[in-house]
């Protein structure tokens, strides 16, 4: 038997080939998951400040509306005394 055509490869070579095949096969999905996490982080970092701006604008709008309502309720349209008619009472309360 001649060993000229054959090369002697040990179990480490086969293991390295399996690890390399796994890395090539799984690299795409792993990169997709990592980039998805990164994209979610990016959207979160943009969304949270935008949401805070919306909340701040809503709070300012509520405060302005409350101040206007308070001013409107405290104003007196007529500065002179107003005559209130009192109800008249019947003197005779006996049934007829």
The first five atom37 places (N, CA, C, CB, O) and aatype in JSON, in Angstrom:
{
  "aatype": [20, 20, 20, 20, 20, 20, 20, 20, 20, 20, 20, 20, 20, 20, 20, 20, 20, 20, 20, 20, 20, 20, 20, 20, 20, 20, 20, 20, 20, 20, 20, 20, 20, 20, 20, 20, 20, 20, 20, 20, 20, 20, 20, 20, 20, 20, 20, 20, 20, 20, 20, 20, 20, 20, 20, 20, 20, 20, 20, 20, 20, 20, 20, 20, 20, 20, 20, 20, 20, 20, 20, 20, 20, 20, 20, 20, 20, 20, 20, 20, 20, 20, 20, 20, 20, 20, 20, 20, 20, 20, 20, 20, 20, 20, 20, 20],
  "atom_mask": [
    [1, 1, 1, 1, 1],
    [1, 1, 1, 1, 1],
    [1, 1, 1, 1, 1],
    [1, 1, 1, 1, 1],
    [1, 1, 1, 1, 1],
    [1, 1, 1, 1, 1],
    [1, 1, 1, 1, 1],
    [1, 1, 1, 1, 1],
    [1, 1, 1, 1, 1],
    [1, 1, 1, 1, 1],
    [1, 1, 1, 1, 1],
    [1, 1, 1, 1, 1],
    [1, 1, 1, 1, 1],
    [1, 1, 1, 1, 1],
    [1, 1, 1, 1, 1],
    [1, 1, 1, 1, 1],
    [1, 1, 1, 1, 1],
    [1, 1, 1, 1, 1],
    [1, 1, 1, 1, 1],
    [1, 1, 1, 1, 1],
    [1, 1, 1, 1, 1],
    [1, 1, 1, 1, 1],
    [1, 1, 1, 1, 1],
    [1, 1, 1, 1, 1],
    [1, 1, 1, 1, 1],
    [1, 1, 1, 1, 1],
    [1, 1, 1, 1, 1],
    [1, 1, 1, 1, 1],
    [1, 1, 1, 1, 1],
    [1, 1, 1, 1, 1],
    [1, 1, 1, 1, 1],
    [1, 1, 1, 1, 1],
    [1, 1, 1, 1, 1],
    [1, 1, 1, 1, 1],
    [1, 1, 1, 1, 1],
    [1, 1, 1, 1, 1],
    [1, 1, 1, 1, 1],
    [1, 1, 1, 1, 1],
    [1, 1, 1, 1, 1],
    [1, 1, 1, 1, 1],
    [1, 1, 1, 1, 1],
    [1, 1, 1, 1, 1],
    [1, 1, 1, 1, 1],
    [1, 1, 1, 1, 1],
    [1, 1, 1, 1, 1],
    [1, 1, 1, 1, 1],
    [1, 1, 1, 1, 1],
    [1, 1, 1, 1, 1],
    [1, 1, 1, 1, 1],
    [1, 1, 1, 1, 1],
    [1, 1, 1, 1, 1],
    [1, 1, 1, 1, 1],
    [1, 1, 1, 1, 1],
    [1, 1, 1, 1, 1],
    [1, 1, 1, 1, 1],
    [1, 1, 1, 1, 1],
    [1, 1, 1, 1, 1],
    [1, 1, 1, 1, 1],
    [1, 1, 1, 1, 1],
    [1, 1, 1, 1, 1],
    [1, 1, 1, 1, 1],
    [1, 1, 1, 1, 1],
    [1, 1, 1, 1, 1],
    [1, 1, 1, 1, 1],
    [1, 1, 1, 1, 1],
    [1, 1, 1, 1, 1],
    [1, 1, 1, 1, 1],
    [1, 1, 1, 1, 1],
    [1, 1, 1, 1, 1],
    [1, 1, 1, 1, 1],
    [1, 1, 1, 1, 1],
    [1, 1, 1, 1, 1],
    [1, 1, 1, 1, 1],
    [1, 1, 1, 1, 1],
    [1, 1, 1, 1, 1],
    [1, 1, 1, 1, 1],
    [1, 1, 1, 1, 1],
    [1, 1, 1, 1, 1],
    [1, 1, 1, 1, 1],
    [1, 1, 1, 1, 1],
    [1, 1, 1, 1, 1],
    [1, 1, 1, 1, 1],
    [1, 1, 1, 1, 1],
    [1, 1, 1, 1, 1],
    [1, 1, 1, 1, 1],
    [1, 1, 1, 1, 1],
    [1, 1, 1, 1, 1],
    [1, 1, 1, 1, 1],
    [1, 1, 1, 1, 1],
    [1, 1, 1, 1, 1],
    [1, 1, 1, 1, 1],
    [1, 1, 1, 1, 1],
    [1, 1, 1, 1, 1],
    [1, 1, 1, 1, 1],
    [1, 1, 1, 1, 1],
    [1, 1, 1, 1, 1]
  ],
  "atom_positions": [
    [[0.8, -1.17, 0.0], [0.0, 0.0, 0.0], [0.86, 1.25, 0.0], [-0.92, -0.01, 1.17], [1.84, 1.37, 0.73]],
    [[0.46, 2.14, -0.82], [1.2, 3.38, -0.96], [0.4, 4.52, -0.32], [1.5, 3.67, -2.44], [-0.83, 4.54, -0.45]],
    [[1.04, 5.46, 0.35], [0.36, 6.58, 1.01], [0.6, 7.87, 0.28], [0.82, 6.71, 2.45], [0.4, 8.95, 0.84]],
    [[1.02, 7.78, -0.96], [1.29, 8.99, -1.71], [0.03, 9.8, -2.0], [1.98, 8.64, -2.99], [0.08, 11.02, -1.89]],
    [[-1.08, 9.21, -2.37], [-2.31, 9.91, -2.74], [-3.13, 10.35, -1.55], [-3.15, 9.03, -3.63], [-4.04, 11.18, -1.67]],
    [[-2.83, 9.81, -0.41], [-3.63, 10.11, 0.78], [-2.86, 11.06, 1.7], [-3.99, 8.81, 1.54], [-1.64, 10.98, 1.85]],
    [[-3.62, 11.95, 2.3], [-3.0, 12.81, 3.32], [-3.55, 12.39, 4.67], [-3.26, 14.33, 3.04], [-4.7, 11.98, 4.77]],
    [[-2.76, 12.49, 5.66], [-3.2, 12.08, 6.98], [-3.74, 13.3, 7.72], [-2.03, 11.41, 7.79], [-3.02, 14.24, 8.07]],
    [[-5.01, 13.24, 7.91], [-5.66, 14.33, 8.65], [-6.25, 13.74, 9.93], [-6.78, 15.03, 7.78], [-6.82, 12.66, 9.93]],
    [[-6.09, 14.47, 10.98], [-6.57, 13.98, 12.26], [-7.98, 14.45, 12.53], [-5.66, 14.42, 13.37], [-8.6, 15.1, 11.69]],
    [[-8.5, 14.13, 13.73], [-9.86, 14.53, 14.09], [-9.98, 16.04, 14.27], [-10.28, 13.83, 15.37], [-11.08, 16.58, 14.16]],
    [[-8.89, 16.74, 14.53], [-8.93, 18.2, 14.67], [-9.29, 18.88, 13.36], [-7.61, 18.73, 15.17], [-9.96, 19.91, 13.36]],
    [[-8.86, 18.32, 12.27], [-9.16, 18.89, 10.97], [-10.65, 18.78, 10.66], [-8.33, 18.19, 9.87], [-11.26, 19.72, 10.14]],
    [[-11.22, 17.64, 10.98], [-12.66, 17.45, 10.75], [-13.47, 18.38, 11.65], [-13.06, 15.97, 11.01], [-14.48, 18.95, 11.22]],
    [[-13.03, 18.52, 12.88], [-13.73, 19.41, 13.8], [-13.65, 20.87, 13.32], [-13.15, 19.28, 15.22], [-14.62, 21.62, 13.42]],
    [[-12.5, 21.26, 12.83], [-12.33, 22.61, 12.3], [-13.22, 22.83, 11.09], [-10.86, 22.87, 11.93], [-13.78, 23.91, 10.92]],
    [[-13.36, 21.81, 10.25], [-14.24, 21.91, 9.09], [-15.7, 22.06, 9.52], [-14.07, 20.69, 8.18], [-16.44, 22.83, 8.91]],
    [[-16.11, 21.32, 10.56], [-17.48, 21.42, 11.06], [-17.75, 22.79, 11.67], [-17.75, 20.31, 12.09], [-18.81, 23.38, 11.46]],
    [[-16.79, 23.3, 12.42], [-16.95, 24.63, 13.03], [-17.02, 25.7, 11.93], [-15.79, 24.93, 14.01], [-17.8, 26.64, 12.03]],
    [[-16.2, 25.55, 10.91], [-16.21, 26.5, 9.8], [-17.53, 26.46, 9.05], [-15.06, 26.21, 8.84], [-18.06, 27.51, 8.67]],
    [[-18.07, 25.26, 8.83], [-19.36, 25.14, 8.14], [-20.48, 25.74, 8.98], [-19.67, 23.66, 7.83], [-21.38, 26.4, 8.45]],
    [[-20.42, 25.52, 10.27], [-21.44, 26.09, 11.16], [-21.35, 27.62, 11.15], [-21.27, 25.55, 12.61], [-22.37, 28.3, 11.11]],
    [[-20.14, 28.15, 11.17], [-19.97, 29.6, 11.16], [-20.5, 30.21, 9.87], [-18.5, 29.97, 11.35], [-21.12, 31.27, 9.89]],
    [[-20.25, 29.55, 8.76], [-20.73, 30.05, 7.48], [-22.25, 29.97, 7.41], [-20.08, 29.27, 6.31], [-22.9, 30.88, 6.9]],
    [[-22.81, 28.89, 7.91], [-24.26, 28.68, 7.84], [-25.0, 29.62, 8.8], [-24.6, 27.23, 8.16], [-26.04, 30.16, 8.44]],
    [[-24.49, 29.8, 9.99], [-25.21, 30.55, 11.02], [-24.84, 32.03, 11.06], [-24.96, 29.94, 12.37], [-25.44, 32.79, 11.84]],
    [[-23.9, 32.46, 10.28], [-23.46, 33.85, 10.33], [-24.59, 34.8, 9.91], [-22.24, 34.06, 9.45], [-24.78, 35.84, 10.53]],
    [[-25.31, 34.45, 8.87], [-26.39, 35.32, 8.4], [-27.48, 35.53, 9.44], [-27.01, 34.73, 7.15], [-27.81, 36.67, 9.75]],
    [[-28.05, 34.44, 9.99], [-29.09, 34.63, 11.02], [-28.57, 35.35, 12.27], [-29.67, 33.3, 11.41], [-29.28, 36.17, 12.85]],
    [[-27.35, 35.04, 12.68], [-26.79, 35.73, 13.86], [-26.61, 37.21, 13.6], [-25.45, 35.1, 14.26], [-26.92, 38.04, 14.46]],
    [[-26.13, 37.57, 12.43], [-25.99, 38.98, 12.09], [-27.35, 39.66, 11.99], [-25.22, 39.13, 10.77], [-27.5, 40.82, 12.37]],
    [[-28.34, 38.93, 11.48], [-29.68, 39.5, 11.39], [-30.26, 39.76, 12.77], [-30.6, 38.56, 10.61], [-30.88, 40.8, 12.99]],
    [[-30.06, 38.84, 13.71], [-30.55, 39.04, 15.08], [-29.85, 40.22, 15.73], [-30.35, 37.76, 15.92], [-30.49, 41.06, 16.35]],
    [[-28.53, 40.27, 15.58], [-27.78, 41.37, 16.18], [-28.15, 42.73, 15.57], [-26.29, 41.12, 16.03], [-28.24, 43.73, 16.27]],
    [[-28.35, 42.75, 14.26], [-28.74, 44.02, 13.64], [-30.17, 44.38, 14.01], [-28.59, 43.94, 12.11], [-30.5, 45.56, 14.11]],
    [[-31.03, 43.38, 14.2], [-32.39, 43.66, 14.67], [-32.38, 44.26, 16.06], [-33.23, 42.38, 14.67], [-33.14, 45.19, 16.34]],
    [[-31.53, 43.74, 16.93], [-31.4, 44.31, 18.27], [-30.88, 45.74, 18.17], [-30.47, 43.44, 19.15], [-31.34, 46.63, 18.89]],
    [[-29.93, 45.95, 17.29], [-29.38, 47.3, 17.11], [-30.42, 48.26, 16.56], [-28.17, 47.26, 16.19], [-30.5, 49.41, 16.98]],
    [[-31.24, 47.78, 15.6], [-32.28, 48.63, 15.03], [-33.34, 48.96, 16.09], [-32.94, 47.94, 13.81], [-33.84, 50.08, 16.15]],
    [[-33.69, 47.97, 16.92], [-34.66, 48.23, 17.98], [-34.09, 49.23, 18.98], [-35.04, 46.92, 18.71], [-34.81, 50.1, 19.47]],
    [[-32.82, 49.11, 19.28], [-32.19, 50.08, 20.17], [-32.18, 51.47, 19.57], [-30.77, 49.66, 20.49], [-32.39, 52.46, 20.27]],
    [[-31.93, 51.55, 18.27], [-31.92, 52.85, 17.6], [-33.32, 53.48, 17.61], [-31.42, 52.7, 16.15], [-33.47, 54.66, 17.9]],
    [[-34.33, 52.67, 17.3], [-35.7, 53.19, 17.33], [-36.1, 53.6, 18.74], [-36.69, 52.14, 16.79], [-36.77, 54.62, 18.93]],
    [[-35.68, 52.82, 19.73], [-35.98, 53.18, 21.11], [-35.3, 54.47, 21.51], [-35.56, 52.06, 22.04], [-35.88, 55.29, 22.21]],
    [[-34.07, 54.65, 21.08], [-33.36, 55.87, 21.45], [-33.94, 57.09, 20.74], [-31.87, 55.73, 21.11], [-33.8, 58.21, 21.24]],
    [[-34.58, 56.9, 19.61], [-35.25, 58.02, 18.93], [-36.67, 58.21, 19.43], [-35.25, 57.8, 17.42], [-37.16, 59.34, 19.5]],
    [[-37.36, 57.11, 19.77], [-38.76, 57.16, 20.14], [-38.96, 57.77, 21.52], [-39.37, 55.77, 20.09], [-39.88, 58.56, 21.73]],
    [[-38.1, 57.41, 22.48], [-38.28, 57.87, 23.85], [-38.18, 59.4, 23.93], [-37.23, 57.22, 24.77], [-39.05, 60.02, 24.55]],
    [[-37.18, 60.05, 23.34], [-37.18, 61.52, 23.39], [-38.37, 62.13, 22.65], [-35.89, 62.06, 22.79], [-38.9, 63.15, 23.08]],
    [[-38.78, 61.52, 21.55], [-39.95, 62.05, 20.82], [-41.2, 61.92, 21.68], [-40.14, 61.3, 19.48], [-42.04, 62.82, 21.69]],
    [[-41.32, 60.82, 22.4], [-42.46, 60.63, 23.29], [-42.42, 61.63, 24.43], [-42.48, 59.21, 23.83], [-43.46, 62.14, 24.84]],
    [[-41.24, 61.93, 24.95], [-41.12, 62.93, 26.01], [-41.51, 64.32, 25.51], [-39.68, 62.95, 26.56], [-42.1, 65.1, 26.25]],
    [[-41.18, 64.62, 24.28], [-41.57, 65.91, 23.7], [-43.09, 66.0, 23.58], [-40.91, 66.12, 22.32], [-43.68, 67.04, 23.88]],
    [[-43.72, 64.92, 23.15], [-45.19, 64.9, 23.03], [-45.83, 65.08, 24.4], [-45.67, 63.58, 22.39], [-46.8, 65.82, 24.54]],
    [[-45.3, 64.4, 25.42], [-45.85, 64.51, 26.77], [-45.66, 65.93, 27.3], [-45.17, 63.5, 27.73], [-46.57, 66.48, 27.93]],
    [[-44.5, 66.53, 27.05], [-44.25, 67.9, 27.51], [-45.2, 68.88, 26.83], [-42.8, 68.3, 27.23], [-45.74, 69.78, 27.48]],
    [[-45.42, 68.73, 25.53], [-46.36, 69.61, 24.82], [-47.78, 69.44, 25.33], [-46.3, 69.35, 23.32], [-48.52, 70.42, 25.44]],
    [[-48.17, 68.21, 25.64], [-49.51, 67.98, 26.18], [-49.66, 68.62, 27.56], [-49.8, 66.47, 26.26], [-50.7, 69.19, 27.87]],
    [[-48.61, 68.52, 28.37], [-48.66, 69.13, 29.7], [-48.76, 70.65, 29.6], [-47.42, 68.74, 30.52], [-49.51, 71.27, 30.36]],
    [[-48.03, 71.25, 28.69], [-48.11, 72.7, 28.49], [-49.51, 73.09, 28.01], [-47.04, 73.18, 27.47], [-50.07, 74.09, 28.47]],
    [[-50.08, 72.32, 27.11], [-51.44, 72.6, 26.63], [-52.46, 72.51, 27.75], [-51.81, 71.64, 25.51], [-53.38, 73.33, 27.82]],
    [[-52.32, 71.52, 28.61], [-53.26, 71.38, 29.73], [-53.11, 72.56, 30.69], [-53.02, 70.05, 30.48], [-54.11, 73.11, 31.16]],
    [[-51.88, 72.96, 30.98], [-51.67, 74.1, 31.88], [-52.25, 75.39, 31.3], [-50.18, 74.28, 32.16], [-52.86, 76.17, 32.03]],
    [[-52.07, 75.62, 30.02], [-52.63, 76.82, 29.39], [-54.15, 76.79, 29.45], [-52.15, 76.93, 27.92], [-54.78, 77.81, 29.74]],
    [[-54.74, 75.64, 29.17], [-56.2, 75.53, 29.21], [-56.73, 75.76, 30.62], [-56.65, 74.15, 28.7], [-57.75, 76.42, 30.79]],
    [[-56.05, 75.23, 31.63], [-56.49, 75.44, 33.01], [-56.37, 76.9, 33.42], [-55.68, 74.56, 33.96], [-57.25, 77.41, 34.11]],
    [[-55.31, 77.56, 33.02], [-55.15, 78.97, 33.36], [-56.23, 79.83, 32.69], [-53.77, 79.47, 32.94], [-56.75, 80.77, 33.29]],
    [[-56.56, 79.51, 31.46], [-57.61, 80.26, 30.76], [-58.96, 80.06, 31.44], [-57.7, 79.84, 29.29], [-59.74, 81.01, 31.57]],
    [[-59.23, 78.84, 31.88], [-60.5, 78.56, 32.55], [-60.57, 79.29, 33.88], [-60.68, 77.05, 32.77], [-61.62, 79.82, 34.25]],
    [[-59.45, 79.34, 34.61], [-59.44, 80.05, 35.89], [-59.65, 81.55, 35.68], [-58.13, 79.8, 36.64], [-60.4, 82.18, 36.42]],
    [[-58.99, 82.11, 34.68], [-59.15, 83.55, 34.4], [-60.59, 83.85, 34.0], [-58.18, 84.0, 33.28], [-61.16, 84.86, 34.42]],
    [[-61.17, 82.98, 33.18], [-62.54, 83.21, 32.72], [-63.53, 83.09, 33.87], [-62.9, 82.23, 31.61], [-64.53, 83.81, 33.89]],
    [[-63.28, 82.22, 34.82], [-64.23, 82.05, 35.92], [-64.08, 83.15, 36.95], [-64.03, 80.69, 36.58], [-65.02, 83.4, 37.71]],
    [[-62.94, 83.81, 37.02], [-62.72, 84.87, 38.01], [-63.13, 86.25, 37.51], [-61.27, 84.89, 38.41], [-63.22, 87.18, 38.31]],
    [[-63.37, 86.41, 36.25], [-63.73, 87.73, 35.74], [-65.2, 88.02, 36.0], [-63.43, 87.84, 34.22], [-66.04, 87.12, 35.97]],
    [[-65.48, 89.27, 36.27], [-66.84, 89.71, 36.51], [-67.26, 90.56, 35.32], [-66.97, 90.5, 37.87], [-66.67, 91.62, 35.1]],
    [[-68.27, 90.13, 34.55], [-68.64, 90.89, 33.36], [-69.25, 92.26, 33.71], [-69.62, 90.09, 32.52], [-68.98, 93.24, 33.01]],
    [[-70.05, 92.35, 34.75], [-70.68, 93.61, 35.15], [-70.11, 94.01, 36.5], [-72.25, 93.49, 35.21], [-70.07, 93.21, 37.44]],
    [[-69.68, 95.24, 36.6], [-69.08, 95.67, 37.85], [-70.11, 96.29, 38.8], [-67.97, 96.65, 37.57], [-69.77, 96.6, 39.94]],
    [[-71.33, 96.49, 38.36], [-72.35, 97.09, 39.22], [-73.16, 96.0, 39.91], [-73.27, 98.03, 38.41], [-73.19, 94.86, 39.44]],
    [[-73.82, 96.33, 41.0], [-74.63, 95.32, 41.7], [-75.79, 94.85, 40.83], [-75.17, 95.89, 43.03], [-76.37, 95.61, 40.05]],
    [[-76.11, 93.61, 40.98], [-77.18, 92.99, 40.2], [-78.38, 92.79, 41.11], [-76.72, 91.64, 39.56], [-78.24, 92.27, 42.21]],
    [[-79.56, 93.21, 40.64], [-80.79, 93.06, 41.41], [-81.33, 91.66, 41.22], [-81.84, 94.11, 41.01], [-81.61, 91.24, 40.1]],
    [[-81.47, 90.93, 42.32], [-82.02, 89.59, 42.27], [-83.46, 89.62, 42.74], [-81.18, 88.61, 43.13], [-83.75, 90.15, 43.82]],
    [[-84.35, 89.07, 41.96], [-85.75, 89.01, 42.36], [-85.93, 87.86, 43.35], [-86.68, 88.83, 41.12], [-85.53, 86.73, 43.09]],
    [[-86.53, 88.18, 44.48], [-86.8, 87.15, 45.47], [-88.17, 86.54, 45.19], [-86.75, 87.72, 46.91], [-89.08, 87.22, 44.72]],
    [[-88.3, 85.28, 45.46], [-89.61, 84.66, 45.23], [-90.64, 85.2, 46.23], [-89.51, 83.11, 45.33], [-90.31, 85.48, 47.39]],
    [[-91.87, 85.34, 45.79], [-92.93, 85.82, 46.68], [-93.58, 84.62, 47.34], [-93.99, 86.66, 45.9], [-93.82, 83.59, 46.71]],
    [[-93.85, 84.79, 48.63], [-94.47, 83.71, 49.4], [-95.96, 83.99, 49.53], [-93.81, 83.56, 50.8], [-96.38, 85.13, 49.73]],
    [[-96.73, 82.95, 49.42], [-98.17, 83.1, 49.63], [-98.43, 83.15, 51.13], [-98.97, 81.94, 48.94], [-97.86, 82.37, 51.9]],
    [[-99.29, 84.05, 51.54], [-99.6, 84.19, 52.96], [-100.59, 83.13, 53.41], [-100.15, 85.58, 53.25], [-100.54, 82.64, 54.54]],
    [[-101.46, 82.79, 52.53], [-102.51, 81.85, 52.87], [-102.09, 80.46, 52.41], [-103.86, 82.27, 52.23], [-102.08, 80.18, 51.21]],
    [[-101.75, 79.6, 53.34], [-101.29, 78.26, 53.0], [-102.35, 77.2, 53.18], [-100.1, 77.91, 53.81], [-102.07, 76.02, 53.03]],
    [[-103.64, 77.64, 53.52], [-104.71, 76.68, 53.69], [-105.18, 76.16, 52.33], [-105.87, 77.3, 54.46], [-105.24, 76.93, 51.37]],
    [[-105.51, 74.88, 52.24], [-106.03, 74.39, 50.96], [-107.42, 74.96, 50.67], [-106.09, 72.86, 50.96], [-108.19, 75.17, 51.6]],
    [[-107.74, 75.2, 49.47], [-109.03, 75.8, 49.08], [-110.02, 74.76, 48.76], [-108.87, 76.7, 47.9], [-111.16, 75.09, 48.41]]
  ]
}
